[in-house]
Structures are given as structure tokens and as C-alpha cells.
Amino acid sequence: MLSCIRRPTITYDLPALAENSYVSVGRETDAHIQLDSQDIPCLLSRKHAHLMLQPGGSFTLVDLGSTNGTFAARQSQPLRKLPPGYAWELQHGDTGQLAGGGLAPPELLNRNFWLSS
């Protein structure tokens, strides 16, 4: 069962954050995981993505029609942009990125995540 998303310096306990069966991610102040960049404001949408808690404790990643996209991949696969509303079933070892696609230098696009159990 997946239990967290890790960034280089932050670990989020997804089951503990899941309110009404989802975890919201974006710039909005009421997002469960609020992310923003002082270097590139508006890179992430206010309501960027949801992590939806599924029966059995797994999660799916859903882009909410964000401006700069949500990307995901299985182990050793290239990232692919998720269509808005598409539910990507998260598995151990998956990687992803919130926003991206060459919009800024990689050092400013520190929105990568990976999953661990």
C-alpha cells in the first residue's frame, strides 16, 4: 500500500491528509499540500491535482485541468502528461512532476515526486 509522497526535504503522509477521500495539491491556501515558487509564481495552478484515496488504501493521481500539466511514469519509463480528469493509478516506484515541459530551468522546477511504501 502506498503511504507517502517524498520530495527531497518533505514527506507527506497521504492517508492522514486524505479528507473526503482526496488530497488536494496546488497554490490555493486551503490545499492539503500547498506548493508555490517564489522564482516562478503561477507555475502550479491554484487547484492543480487531486490524489484520490481508493478502497483498499491505494491512490490515483488526477490532473484538475492545470495550466502546465501533471506528469507521471512507472519505473524506468519516461514521464507522460496526464489528460485532465484521467485517473493514474499510483504504484510503488512511480515518479511524477507537477508542471514542467521546459517552462523553466530544471533547478526551478523542483516539483518532482516519487512514491514509497
Secondary structure, DSSP 8 states (H G I E B T S, - for coil): ---EEE-SS-EEEHHHH-BTTEEEEESSTT-SEE---SSSTTSS-TT-EEEEE-TTS-EEEEE-S-SS-EEEE-TTS--EE--TT-EEE--TT-EEEES-SSSS-GGG---EEEEE-
